[in-house]
């Protein structure tokens, strides 16, 4: 079920790109970074699970990189205007790229750490499982 081939990665990217919020399109404007981030998301999840528009009762387990200390789902990316690659929490990237303005504003009021997941599994990366709780 896992390990997407190049064609499946492109299919997932095309599907998710329809849902990308304008704030993310503006942030990544004129760069390949939006596509690179979508590709990393696709490569880090099971092809049968959709972290953006999938069944909200189903967890989407992260198979990609994790942080050493807290075992949080993470990706490496070079942010626009920066030269250095940085590690970013997947659930924060998902919220930035796909959450509604209302949800995103509430999430941005939380501490700058990985968001808690409603399902209790910090390696779940389903957008619908991101919690507004701080603990």
FIKOLZA-1660 file (N, C-alpha, C; in steps of 0.1 Angstrom, whole numbers, plus 5000, padded with zeros to 4 digits):
% residues 135
   i   px   py   pz ch aa at
   1 5008 4988 5000  A  X  N
   1 5000 5000 5000  A  X CA
   1 5009 5013 5000  A  X  C
   2 5020 5012 5006  A  X  N
   2 5029 5024 5008  A  X CA
   2 5038 5026 4996  A  X  C
   3 5046 5036 4996  A  X  N
   3 5056 5039 4986  A  X CA
   3 5050 5042 4972  A  X  C
   4 5048 5055 4970  A  X  N
   4 5042 5059 4958  A  X CA
   4 5052 5060 4946  A  X  C
   5 5047 5055 4935  A  X  N
   5 5056 5057 4923  A  X CA
   5 5055 5071 4918  A  X  C
   6 5064 5075 4909  A  X  N
   6 5064 5089 4905  A  X CA
   6 5051 5094 4899  A  X  C
   7 5044 5085 4892  A  X  N
   7 5031 5089 4887  A  X CA
   7 5020 5091 4898  A  X  C
   8 5021 5083 4908  A  X  N
   8 5011 5085 4919  A  X CA
   8 5014 5097 4927  A  X  C
   9 5027 5101 4928  A  X  N
   9 5031 5113 4935  A  X CA
   9 5025 5125 4927  A  X  C
  10 5027 5125 4914  A  X  N
  10 5022 5135 4905  A  X CA
  10 5006 5136 4906  A  X  C
  11 4999 5125 4907  A  X  N
  11 4985 5125 4908  A  X CA
  11 4981 5132 4922  A  X  C
  12 4988 5128 4933  A  X  N
  12 4984 5134 4946  A  X CA
  12 4987 5149 4946  A  X  C
  13 4998 5153 4940  A  X  N
  13 5002 5167 4939  A  X CA
  13 4991 5175 4931  A  X  C
  14 4987 5169 4920  A  X  N
  14 4976 5176 4912  A  X CA
  14 4963 5177 4920  A  X  C
  15 4960 5167 4927  A  X  N
  15 4947 5167 4934  A  X CA
  15 4948 5177 4946  A  X  C
  16 4959 5177 4953  A  X  N
  16 4960 5186 4965  A  X CA
  16 4962 5200 4960  A  X  C
  17 4968 5202 4949  A  X  N
  17 4971 5216 4944  A  X CA
  17 4958 5224 4942  A  X  C
  18 4947 5217 4940  A  X  N
  18 4934 5223 4939  A  X CA
  18 4929 5229 4952  A  X  C
  19 4934 5224 4963  A  X  N
  19 4930 5228 4976  A  X CA
  19 4940 5238 4983  A  X  C
  20 4951 5241 4976  A  X  N
  20 4961 5250 4982  A  X CA
  20 4955 5264 4984  A  X  C
  21 4956 5269 4996  A  X  N
  21 4951 5282 4999  A  X CA
  21 4960 5293 4992  A  X  C
  22 4953 5304 4989  A  X  N
  22 4960 5316 4983  A  X CA
  22 4972 5320 4991  A  X  C
  23 4972 5320 5004  A  X  N
  23 4983 5324 5012  A  X CA
  23 4996 5316 5009  A  X  C
  24 4994 5303 5007  A  X  N
  24 5005 5294 5003  A  X CA
  24 5010 5297 4989  A  X  C
  25 5000 5299 4980  A  X  N
  25 5004 5302 4966  A  X CA
  25 5012 5315 4965  A  X  C
  26 5008 5325 4973  A  X  N
  26 5015 5338 4974  A  X CA
  26 5029 5336 4980  A  X  C
  27 5030 5328 4991  A  X  N
  27 5042 5326 4998  A  X CA
  27 5053 5319 4989  A  X  C
  28 5048 5309 4981  A  X  N
  28 5057 5302 4973  A  X CA
  28 5058 5307 4958  A  X  C
  29 5052 5318 4956  A  X  N
  29 5050 5324 4942  A  X CA
  29 5064 5324 4935  A  X  C
  30 5063 5319 4922  A  X  N
  30 5075 5320 4914  A  X CA
  30 5086 5310 4917  A  X  C
  31 5083 5301 4925  A  X  N
  31 5093 5290 4929  A  X CA
  31 5087 5277 4926  A  X  C
  32 5096 5267 4927  A  X  N
  32 5092 5253 4926  A  X CA
  32 5089 5247 4939  A  X  C
  33 5090 5255 4950  A  X  N
  33 5089 5250 4963  A  X CA
  33 5076 5245 4967  A  X  C
  34 5065 5251 4961  A  X  N
  34 5052 5245 4964  A  X CA
  34 5051 5231 4959  A  X  C
  35 5055 5229 4947  A  X  N
  35 5055 5215 4941  A  X CA
  35 5064 5206 4949  A  X  C
  36 5076 5211 4954  A  X  N
  36 5085 5202 4962  A  X CA
  36 5078 5198 4975  A  X  C
  37 5071 5208 4982  A  X  N
  37 5065 5204 4994  A  X CA
  37 5053 5194 4992  A  X  C
  38 5045 5197 4982  A  X  N
  38 5035 5187 4978  A  X CA
  38 5040 5173 4976  A  X  C
  39 5052 5173 4969  A  X  N
  39 5058 5160 4966  A  X CA
  39 5063 5153 4978  A  X  C
  40 5069 5161 4987  A  X  N
  40 5073 5155 5000  A  X CA
  40 5061 5150 5008  A  X  C
  41 5050 5157 5008  A  X  N
  41 5038 5152 5015  A  X CA
  41 5033 5139 5009  A  X  C
  42 5033 5138 4996  A  X  N
  42 5028 5126 4989  A  X CA
  42 5038 5114 4992  A  X  C
  43 5051 5117 4992  A  X  N
  43 5060 5106 4994  A  X CA
  43 5060 5102 5009  A  X  C
  44 5056 5110 5018  A  X  N
  44 5056 5106 5032  A  X CA
  44 5043 5100 5037  A  X  C
  45 5033 5099 5028  A  X  N
  45 5020 5093 5032  A  X CA
  45 5017 5081 5023  A  X  C
  46 5008 5072 5028  A  X  N
  46 5003 5061 5021  A  X CA
  46 4995 5065 5010  A  X  C
  47 4996 5058 4998  A  X  N
  47 4988 5062 4986  A  X CA
  47 4973 5061 4988  A  X  C
  48 4969 5052 4998  A  X  N
  48 4955 5050 5000  A  X CA
  48 4949 5059 5011  A  X  C
  49 4957 5068 5016  A  X  N
  49 4953 5078 5026  A  X CA
  49 4955 5092 5021  A  X  C
  50 4946 5101 5024  A  X  N
  50 4946 5114 5019  A  X CA
  50 4946 5124 5031  A  X  C
  51 4957 5131 5034  A  X  N
  51 4958 5140 5045  A  X CA
  51 4950 5153 5043  A  X  C
  52 4946 5156 5031  A  X  N
  52 4940 5168 5028  A  X CA
  52 4925 5167 5027  A  X  C
  53 4920 5157 5019  A  X  N
  53 4906 5156 5016  A  X CA
  53 4901 5142 5019  A  X  C
  54 4909 5134 5026  A  X  N
  54 4905 5120 5029  A  X CA
  54 4894 5119 5040  A  X  C
  55 4890 5107 5042  A  X  N
  55 4880 5103 5053  A  X CA
  55 4885 5109 5066  A  X  C
  56 4877 5117 5072  A  X  N
  56 4881 5124 5085  A  X CA
  56 4882 5115 5097  A  X  C
  57 4876 5102 5096  A  X  N
  57 4877 5093 5107  A  X CA
  57 4890 5085 5106  A  X  C
  58 4897 5086 5095  A  X  N
  58 4909 5077 5093  A  X CA
  58 4922 5086 5095  A  X  C
  59 4931 5080 5104  A  X  N
  59 4944 5087 5105  A  X CA
  59 4952 5085 5093  A  X  C
  60 4961 5094 5090  A  X  N
  60 4970 5094 5079  A  X CA
  60 4984 5093 5085  A  X  C
  61 4990 5082 5086  A  X  N
  61 5003 5080 5092  A  X CA
  61 5014 5086 5084  A  X  C
  62 5024 5092 5090  A  X  N
  62 5035 5098 5084  A  X CA
  62 5047 5088 5083  A  X  C
  63 5052 5086 5071  A  X  N
  63 5063 5076 5069  A  X CA
  63 5076 5084 5066  A  X  C
  64 5075 5097 5065  A  X  N
  64 5087 5105 5062  A  X CA
  64 5096 5108 5074  A  X  C
  65 5104 5118 5073  A  X  N
  65 5113 5122 5084  A  X CA
  65 5105 5126 5096  A  X  C
  66 5112 5123 5108  A  X  N
  66 5106 5128 5121  A  X CA
  66 5117 5135 5128  A  X  C
  67 5113 5144 5138  A  X  N
  67 5123 5151 5146  A  X CA
  67 5129 5141 5156  A  X  C
  68 5141 5143 5160  A  X  N
  68 5148 5134 5169  A  X CA
  68 5142 5135 5183  A  X  C
  69 5140 5146 5188  A  X  N
  69 5136 5148 5202  A  X CA
  69 5121 5143 5205  A  X  C
  70 5112 5148 5197  A  X  N
  70 5098 5146 5201  A  X CA
  70 5091 5136 5191  A  X  C
  71 5098 5131 5181  A  X  N
  71 5092 5122 5172  A  X CA
  71 5080 5128 5165  A  X  C
  72 5082 5140 5159  A  X  N
  72 5071 5147 5152  A  X CA
  72 5073 5146 5137  A  X  C
  73 5062 5145 5130  A  X  N
  73 5063 5144 5115  A  X CA
  73 5070 5157 5110  A  X  C
  74 5080 5156 5102  A  X  N
  74 5087 5168 5097  A  X CA
  74 5091 5167 5082  A  X  C
  75 5093 5178 5076  A  X  N
  75 5099 5178 5063  A  X CA
  75 5110 5189 5063  A  X  C
  76 5119 5187 5053  A  X  N
  76 5130 5197 5051  A  X CA
  76 5126 5205 5039  A  X  C
  77 5128 5218 5041  A  X  N
  77 5125 5227 5030  A  X CA
  77 5133 5240 5031  A  X  C
  78 5135 5246 5020  A  X  N
  78 5141 5259 5019  A  X CA
  78 5130 5269 5017  A  X  C
  79 5128 5278 5027  A  X  N
  79 5117 5287 5026  A  X CA
  79 5121 5298 5016  A  X  C
  80 5111 5304 5009  A  X  N
  80 5114 5315 4999  A  X CA
  80 5121 5326 5006  A  X  C
  81 5132 5331 5000  A  X  N
  81 5140 5342 5005  A  X CA
  81 5151 5337 5014  A  X  C
  82 5151 5324 5017  A  X  N
  82 5162 5319 5026  A  X CA
  82 5171 5310 5018  A  X  C
  83 5183 5308 5022  A  X  N
  83 5192 5299 5016  A  X CA
  83 5194 5286 5023  A  X  C
  84 5192 5286 5036  A  X  N
  84 5194 5275 5044  A  X CA
  84 5181 5266 5045  A  X  C
  85 5183 5253 5044  A  X  N
  85 5172 5243 5045  A  X CA
  85 5168 5243 5060  A  X  C
  86 5155 5242 5063  A  X  N
  86 5151 5241 5077  A  X CA
  86 5141 5230 5078  A  X  C
  87 5140 5225 5090  A  X  N
  87 5131 5214 5093  A  X CA
  87 5118 5220 5098  A  X  C
  88 5107 5216 5092  A  X  N
  88 5093 5222 5095  A  X CA
  88 5084 5211 5098  A  X  C
  89 5075 5213 5108  A  X  N
  89 5065 5203 5112  A  X CA
  89 5055 5201 5101  A  X  C
  90 5052 5189 5098  A  X  N
  90 5042 5186 5087  A  X CA
  90 5029 5192 5090  A  X  C
  91 5024 5191 5103  A  X  N
  91 5010 5195 5105  A  X CA
  91 5010 5211 5104  A  X  C
  92 5021 5218 5107  A  X  N
  92 5020 5232 5105  A  X CA
  92 5021 5236 5090  A  X  C
  93 5028 5228 5082  A  X  N
  93 5028 5231 5068  A  X CA
  93 5014 5228 5062  A  X  C
  94 5008 5217 5066  A  X  N
  94 4994 5214 5061  A  X CA
  94 4985 5225 5065  A  X  C
  95 4985 5230 5077  A  X  N
  95 4976 5241 5081  A  X CA
  95 4979 5253 5073  A  X  C
  96 4991 5257 5071  A  X  N
  96 4995 5268 5063  A  X CA
  96 4990 5267 5049  A  X  C
  97 4991 5255 5043  A  X  N
  97 4988 5253 5029  A  X CA
  97 4973 5251 5026  A  X  C
  98 4966 5245 5036  A  X  N
  98 4952 5241 5033  A  X CA
  98 4941 5246 5042  A  X  C
  99 4944 5251 5054  A  X  N
  99 4934 5254 5063  A  X CA
  99 4926 5267 5058  A  X  C
 100 4914 5268 5062  A  X  N
 100 4906 5280 5060  A  X CA
 100 4912 5292 5067  A  X  C
 101 4909 5304 5063  A  X  N
 101 4914 5316 5070  A  X CA
 101 4910 5315 5085  A  X  C
 102 4898 5312 5088  A  X  N
 102 4893 5312 5102  A  X CA
 102 4901 5302 5110  A  X  C
 103 4903 5289 5105  A  X  N
 103 4911 5279 5113  A  X CA
 103 4925 5283 5114  A  X  C
 104 4931 5288 5103  A  X  N
 104 4945 5292 5103  A  X CA
 104 4948 5303 5113  A  X  C
 105 4939 5313 5114  A  X  N
 105 4941 5324 5124  A  X CA
 105 4941 5318 5138  A  X  C
 106 4932 5309 5141  A  X  N
 106 4932 5303 5154  A  X CA
 106 4944 5295 5157  A  X  C
 107 4949 5287 5147  A  X  N
 107 4961 5279 5149  A  X CA
 107 4973 5288 5150  A  X  C
 108 4974 5300 5144  A  X  N
 108 4986 5308 5145  A  X CA
 108 4986 5315 5158  A  X  C
 109 4976 5315 5166  A  X  N
 109 4976 5320 5179  A  X CA
 109 4982 5310 5189  A  X  C
 110 4984 5298 5185  A  X  N
 110 4990 5288 5194  A  X CA
 110 5005 5289 5194  A  X  C
 111 5012 5283 5204  A  X  N
 111 5026 5284 5204  A  X CA
 111 5033 5278 5191  A  X  C
 112 5045 5283 5188  A  X  N
 112 5051 5279 5176  A  X CA
 112 5058 5265 5178  A  X  C
 113 5050 5255 5179  A  X  N
 113 5055 5241 5181  A  X CA
 113 5045 5232 5173  A  X  C
 114 5048 5219 5172  A  X  N
 114 5039 5211 5164  A  X CA
 114 5025 5212 5170  A  X  C
 115 5015 5212 5162  A  X  N
 115 5001 5212 5166  A  X CA
 115 4998 5198 5173  A  X  C
 116 4989 5198 5183  A  X  N
 116 4984 5186 5188  A  X CA
 116 4974 5180 5179  A  X  C
 117 4974 5167 5178  A  X  N
 117 4964 5160 5170  A  X CA
 117 4953 5155 5178  A  X  C
 118 4940 5157 5173  A  X  N
 118 4928 5152 5181  A  X CA
 118 4928 5137 5183  A  X  C
 119 4934 5130 5174  A  X  N
 119 4934 5115 5175  A  X CA
 119 4944 5110 5185  A  X  C
 120 4953 5119 5189  A  X  N
 120 4963 5115 5199  A  X CA
 120 4976 5109 5193  A  X  C
 121 4977 5108 5180  A  X  N
 121 4988 5103 5174  A  X CA
 121 4996 5114 5167  A  X  C
 122 5007 5118 5172  A  X  N
 122 5015 5129 5166  A  X CA
 122 5021 5126 5153  A  X  C
 123 5021 5113 5149  A  X  N
 123 5026 5110 5135  A  X CA
 123 5014 5109 5125  A  X  C
 124 5002 5112 5130  A  X  N
 124 4991 5113 5121  A  X CA
 124 4992 5127 5115  A  X  C
 125 4990 5128 5101  A  X  N
 125 4991 5141 5095  A  X CA
 125 4978 5145 5088  A  X  C
 126 4967 5140 5092  A  X  N
 126 4954 5144 5086  A  X CA
 126 4951 5158 5090  A  X  C
 127 4948 5166 5080  A  X  N
 127 4945 5180 5083  A  X CA
 127 4933 5182 5092  A  X  C
 128 4923 5173 5091  A  X  N
 128 4911 5173 5099  A  X CA
 128 4914 5169 5114  A  X  C
 129 4925 5163 5117  A  X  N
 129 4928 5159 5130  A  X CA
 129 4936 5169 5138  A  X  C
 130 4940 5180 5132  A  X  N
 130 4948 5191 5139  A  X CA
 130 4939 5197 5149  A  X  C
 131 4944 5198 5161  A  X  N
 131 4936 5203 5173  A  X CA
 131 4939 5218 5175  A  X  C
 132 4929 5225 5180  A  X  N
 132 4931 5239 5184  A  X CA
 132 4936 5240 5199  A  X  C
 133 4937 5228 5205  A  X  N
 133 4941 5228 5219  A  X CA
 133 4956 5230 5221  A  X  C
 134 4960 5235 5232  A  X  N
 134 4974 5237 5234  A  X CA
 134 4981 5225 5242  A  X  C
 135 4973 5217 5248  A  X  N
 135 4979 5205 5255  A  X CA
 135 4970 5193 5254  A  X  C
% end
